[in-house]
Each structure stands twice: as C-alpha cells, then as structure tokens.
Amino acid sequence: MARKYTLQQRAKQQEETRQRIIEAAVCLHQTVGGSKASISAIAELAGVERLTVYRHFPDERSLVIACTSHYQALNPPPDPGPWQSIQDAEQRLLRGLSEIYAFHRRTEQMSQHALHDMEEKPILREVLAPYFAYWEQVRDLLVAAWEPKNALYSARIRAAIGHAISFQTWRSLVREQGLEDAEAIELMASMLRCLQAQ
C-alpha cells in the first residue's frame, strides 16, 4: 500500500513539475517571445534544472504543442456557431467582429510574439495549423451570409472579410491608427457595404 501511495505521489509531483514548465514557457513566449525563451530561461522560471525540462519535453515540438494547447485552453477563440442564426450579412459580420476584436485585444501580446516567432521557428506554424484553419472557417461562415452576385464580387467579399478578421488588421487600426474597437468594426462594415453597393 505504501509503495502505491509513493508512486501516486511521485506521479503527482511529476505532473506538477511538467505544468510549471509549461506555464513558464507560456509566460516567456508571451512576454519576451519564443526566440528569447531559451530552455535555460524556462528552467529558471519554472524552478527546475535544464535536464528536467528535457526529461519532460525531449524536443522543441513537444514543448510547443504543450504550450500552445495550454494557452488556447485558457484563451479560446470565439465560438462562431451562434452567428449562423443571424441571417442578415452585415449584422452577422458586426456580431462576429465584435467577438473577434475582443479576442484579439485579449490575446494581443501572445499573437504579436507568435507572428514574429513563426518566421524564426517553422515548427510553430506547423503546430498552429489547426488555429489557422479555424480562422478560414470563421471567414467562410461570415462570407456565407453575403448573397453572391458574380465570381469577382464573391472573391472580393471573401478577401475583405478575411482582411477584416485578421489580427494584423485589428492591430493596425487600433494600435497604429488609434481607433477604438467599435470604430474599427464600423470601418470594416462600411468597406463591405461599399462592395455590396457595386
């Protein structure tokens, strides 16, 4: 019985150590970026040795997967399901952008570092493939509400909505141009209105 208890305690301690490493890595990726989040820095922040990090995460891929899963569980993107019940294209767009821009604001620091880190760490783009697929689905759901007129119109609507939901667009309008989220949303909606009027 004592041996079983000891094994359970050891497993619990190992899981706690693993979680500390993940949380330390997420913290560093969010604050200084992945390029500066060395194994030594992660180990120091987690209060463990470098060897302990490698014991739990033998390669970069396993650590990136664990960190990404942990961060996304804490910061889930908007659920676009309820938007489908909104038949009016502009109203669906406004509702979607409202939730999307709130998400971009909440995850800005991590998103900014991730964009930079993907250039230096191709593994990150690979691990984030489902995340990018999610944004394609969001775009397509918002596009579906706009009644197609012709191929060119449909392509422009698709491009405009893809642009509107992008983190880089939100950051440009809000952080660089000084708009409030509501103003940025209205600007994107007016762009779609202009396309619709053509």
C-alpha positions in Angstrom: 0.0 0.0 0.0 2.8 2.4 0.9 4.5 1.7 -2.5 1.3 2.5 -4.3 1.0 5.8 -2.4 4.6 6.7 -3.1 4.1 6.1 -6.8 1.0 8.2 -6.8 2.8 11.0 -5.0 5.7 10.8 -7.5 3.3 10.9 -10.5 1.6 13.9 -9.0 4.9 15.7 -8.4 6.0 15.0 -12.0 2.7 16.3 -13.3 3.1 19.5 -11.2 6.6 19.9 -12.5 5.5 19.4 -16.1 2.8 22.0 -15.5 5.2 24.6 -14.1 7.5 24.1 -17.1 4.5 24.7 -19.5 3.4 27.8 -17.6 6.9 29.2 -17.5 7.3 28.6 -21.3 3.9 30.2 -22.0 4.8 33.2 -19.8 8.1 33.7 -21.6 6.6 33.3 -25.0 4.0 35.9 -24.1 6.4 38.4 -22.6 9.7 38.1 -24.5 8.8 35.9 -27.4 9.8 32.4 -28.3 13.2 33.4 -29.8 14.3 34.6 -26.3 12.5 31.8 -24.4 15.5 29.5 -24.1 15.4 26.2 -22.2 17.7 27.8 -19.6 15.2 30.7 -19.1 12.2 28.3 -19.0 14.0 26.1 -16.4 15.0 29.1 -14.3 11.4 30.5 -14.2 9.9 27.0 -13.5 12.5 26.4 -10.7 13.9 23.3 -12.3 17.1 22.2 -14.0 17.6 22.2 -17.7 17.7 18.4 -17.7 14.3 18.3 -16.1 12.8 20.3 -18.9 14.3 17.9 -21.4 13.1 14.9 -19.4 9.5 16.2 -19.8 9.9 17.7 -23.3 12.7 15.9 -25.2 12.3 18.1 -28.3 11.1 21.6 -29.3 7.9 20.2 -30.9 6.6 18.5 -27.8 7.1 21.7 -25.8 5.5 23.9 -28.4 2.5 21.6 -28.6 2.1 21.6 -24.8 2.4 25.3 -24.6 0.0 26.0 -27.4 -2.6 23.6 -26.0 -2.3 25.2 -22.6 -2.6 28.8 -23.9 -5.5 28.0 -26.2 -7.4 26.3 -23.4 -7.1 29.4 -21.3 -7.8 31.7 -24.2 -10.3 30.0 -26.6 -11.2 31.9 -29.7 -14.8 33.0 -30.3 -17.4 30.3 -31.0 -18.8 31.2 -34.4 -21.7 28.7 -34.1 -24.3 31.2 -32.8 -23.5 33.6 -35.6 -25.1 31.2 -38.1 -28.6 32.1 -36.8 -28.1 35.7 -37.9 -29.4 35.8 -41.4 -28.5 39.5 -42.2 -25.0 39.6 -43.6 -24.0 42.9 -42.0 -25.5 42.0 -38.6 -23.6 38.7 -38.7 -20.4 40.5 -39.6 -20.9 43.1 -36.8 -21.5 40.4 -34.2 -18.5 38.3 -35.4 -16.1 41.2 -35.5 -17.2 42.4 -32.0 -16.2 39.0 -30.5 -13.2 38.6 -32.8 -11.7 42.0 -31.9 -12.3 41.4 -28.2 -10.4 38.2 -28.6 -7.5 40.0 -30.5 -7.4 42.5 -27.7 -7.2 39.8 -25.0 -4.5 37.8 -26.8 -2.6 40.7 -28.4 0.7 40.2 -26.6 0.9 36.5 -27.5 -0.3 36.9 -31.0 2.3 39.6 -31.7 5.1 37.4 -30.5 3.8 34.4 -32.3 3.7 36.2 -35.7 7.4 37.2 -35.2 8.4 33.7 -33.9 6.9 31.9 -36.8 9.5 33.5 -39.1 12.3 32.0 -37.0 10.6 28.8 -35.8 8.8 27.0 -38.7 7.6 24.3 -36.2 5.3 26.9 -34.7 3.5 27.5 -38.0 3.1 23.7 -38.3 1.7 23.3 -34.7 -0.7 26.3 -35.3 -2.1 24.8 -38.5 -5.5 24.0 -36.8 -5.6 27.6 -35.5 -5.2 29.0 -39.0 -7.8 26.5 -40.2 -10.2 27.9 -37.6 -9.8 31.4 -39.0 -10.6 30.2 -42.5 -13.8 28.6 -41.2 -14.7 31.8 -39.5 -14.1 33.8 -42.7 -16.2 31.3 -44.7 -19.1 31.4 -42.2 -19.2 35.2 -42.4 -18.9 35.2 -46.2 -21.8 32.7 -46.5 -24.3 35.4 -45.4 -23.5 37.6 -48.3 -25.5 36.8 -51.4 -23.2 36.2 -54.3 -23.6 38.3 -57.4 -20.8 37.0 -59.5 -17.4 35.4 -59.1 -15.5 38.7 -58.8 -17.9 40.1 -56.2 -17.6 36.8 -54.2 -13.8 36.9 -54.3 -13.7 40.5 -53.1 -16.2 39.8 -50.3 -14.1 36.8 -49.2 -10.9 38.9 -49.3 -12.5 41.8 -47.5 -13.8 39.6 -44.7 -10.5 37.7 -44.4 -8.8 41.1 -44.1 -11.3 42.3 -41.5 -11.0 39.4 -39.1 -7.2 39.4 -39.2 -5.2 40.1 -36.1 -2.9 42.3 -38.1 -5.8 44.4 -39.4 -7.2 44.9 -35.8 -3.7 45.8 -34.6 -3.1 48.3 -37.4 -6.5 50.0 -37.0 -6.5 50.1 -33.2 -2.8 50.3 -32.2 -1.3 52.2 -35.1 -4.2 54.3 -36.3 -5.8 54.9 -32.9 -9.3 53.7 -33.5 -11.5 52.2 -30.8 -12.7 48.6 -31.5 -16.2 49.9 -32.3 -14.8 52.4 -34.8 -12.6 49.7 -36.4 -15.6 47.4 -36.7 -17.7 50.1 -38.3 -14.9 50.9 -40.8 -14.7 47.2 -41.8 -18.5 47.1 -42.1 -18.5 50.2 -44.3 -15.9 48.5 -46.6 -18.3 45.6 -47.0 -21.2 47.9 -47.7 -19.3 49.6 -50.4 -18.6 46.3 -52.1 -22.2 45.3 -51.8 -23.3 48.5 -53.5 -21.2 47.9 -56.5 
